[in-house]
């Protein structure tokens, strides 16, 4: 139901345009950010420049003076909480001195700025307590005397008390509302009903009311999401898929016999789980997560060969050409003659591996398309090019999606839809470790396998922060260390956040994944980011003169990128200056050191991924995080966290704690508000686990939710506001 009729048009427009409040439901779920009791003054010293605030304070002084450099007058009002002071500034509003009198208390709202090191509000909105000629103040006193006053997220044209007044009007007119949480679940968990909860959160009598309301809404958010995930799991179990079982003495057995290393216990356990999934008559939906270098690719290849053994094909979808080419090379190298069926020296019981990317030449592309459509290629590796309509498969039995957070629901559906009406089995992989709470929330429709142990031979990686804000000359030490590594016969990566020096490309370049960019990175332009092109030229001239320096980024042609990586892998390049195209999958055992320039422009998980490119050949790895972020800043805290541990699971928790809840479900990428307003994915593990259990029970008894229409509406709303895509894209 729209909000029209509950407030004046100007206020409704401000609420709609700035706060996305359009319906009664939007307003009632626009929860207060905090509460104050009348007489409880705001801690002014805690206010930060740039914040939109509503403070309760007492007027300490009022002064009017003529402006020095232009005509007119300036009214300066100082308010205090008894400890700190805040200046209120009004231009050419001398008459307000009659309203704002010393000793009066009230609410003052606006955006904190600073003038001559003094915090101030310019032309703030305000209401004063005890002024009977102020309708807003009168209503606030009447409504909240002796109780808690809600302080809402607000804007200059929609003050918190104006929102409170509209909420009160809506609540007074509100009857019973359908509750998406079934009564048995509410009773089991001791939760308020929806109507009660709205009253308790917006018009609480005590903080106990607030707590009870928040617990109810926190559970509701988890429950609705878990209901949708339970429905997906239920629907997947109803789909028919072709079982894929490897035969005795087939391609998989031949591959394992030629492996130059022993599988870890974790790889064997995960392989057993995947084989059991592939043998079932409904599609596998499994997430394989593991640390950088834990051997996920070998697990995926064993699954792919199982499907080929059973007469089908498998496709591996990679996010970048560099990674697709790397997968193609590593798979063909591991298979050897088993990947060359039909060629001289190839194994007759083997298969073919096709590579399909957007940057291929016409002849290579035509050959890959033909091998895929005919079934001659049992394994097809590619980028987004695999999603094109002209790409066909003879019998697609398995889709492997690497770094799946780079692909949206439409892209995954486009590939799985190429299986000729029979859903293929799906294995998605990520090298970004996922806390259990996030796995339950974001990947709750998938079975989760984890590789936690690293194969033998992986060397430890030491990570150090290079703080240029305090030690600008340390950059010289960085390049001296790079030269020392090269002199010792090693190779070095230097990673930059930008490609060109024209200032118009995004961090990481055109093919970069920016979903991991932290919320507190400096505004673009406030501090110039290091560019690959400029730095490569600078290093080759000085201070790395005489070393073989080359560059790699997403704007290079496909053949050029492949040639650079082949030369680097062959030891023909000493220092590779690159964007994040080398973030995942790139495997050069002789690379021992990585320098990340402007490391504060990357997120925690991305930095962990990047440093996983070194220390892969038995040589100790070194990662240097070069940053201009100041000591004590959130950016430096991230850098220090990465330097403090190589435990990806610990870092994933730190990462999510540094990011807003909206980032967890991808709200920032969609441009919409987060779907999570009360629930904190990292904090509320118990709530999420309870909601998952209850949702599974409800869906098990009523998969179509016909007996729970309010819950069905809430689940449908996930699609209306794109939250279903959030689940897929994170």
Buried (B, 14 or more C-beta within 10 A) or exposed (E): EEBEEBBEEEBBEBBBEBBEBBEBEBBBBBBBEEBBEBEEBBEBEEBEEEEEBBBBBBBBEBEBEEEEEEEEBBBBBBBBBEEBBBBBBBEEBBEBBEBBEEEBBBBBBBBBBEEEEEBBBBEBBBBBBEBEEBEBBBBBBEBBEEBBBBBBBBBBBBBBBBBBBBBBBBBEEBEEBEBBBBEEBBEEBEBBBBBBBBBBBBBBEEEEBBEBBBBBBBBBBBBBBBBBBBBBBBEBEEEEBBEBEBEEEBBBBBBEEEEEEEBBEBBEBBBEBBBEBBBEEBBBBBBBBBBBBBBBBBBBBBBBBBBBBBBBBBBBBBBBBBBBBBBBBBBBEBBBBBBBBEEEEBBEBBBBBBBBBBBBEEEBBEBBBEBBBEBBBBBBBBBBBBBEEEBBBBBBBBBBBBBBBBBBEEBBEBBBEBBEEBBBBBBBBBBBBBBEBBBBBBBBBBBBBBBBBBBEEBBEBBBBBBBBEEEEEBBEEBBEBBBEBBEEEBBBBBBBBBBBBEEEBBBBBEBBBBBBBBEBBBEEEEEEBBBBBBBBBBBBEEBBEEBBBBBBBBBBEBEEBBBBBEBBBEBEBBBBBBBBBBBBBBBBBBBBBBBBBBBBBBBBBBBBBBBBBBBBBEBEBBBBBBBBBEEEBEBBBBBBBBBEEBBBBBBBBBBBEBBEBBBBBBBBBBEBBBBBBBBBBBBBBEBBBBBBBBBBBBBEEBBEBEEBEBBBBBBEBBEEBBBBBBBBBB
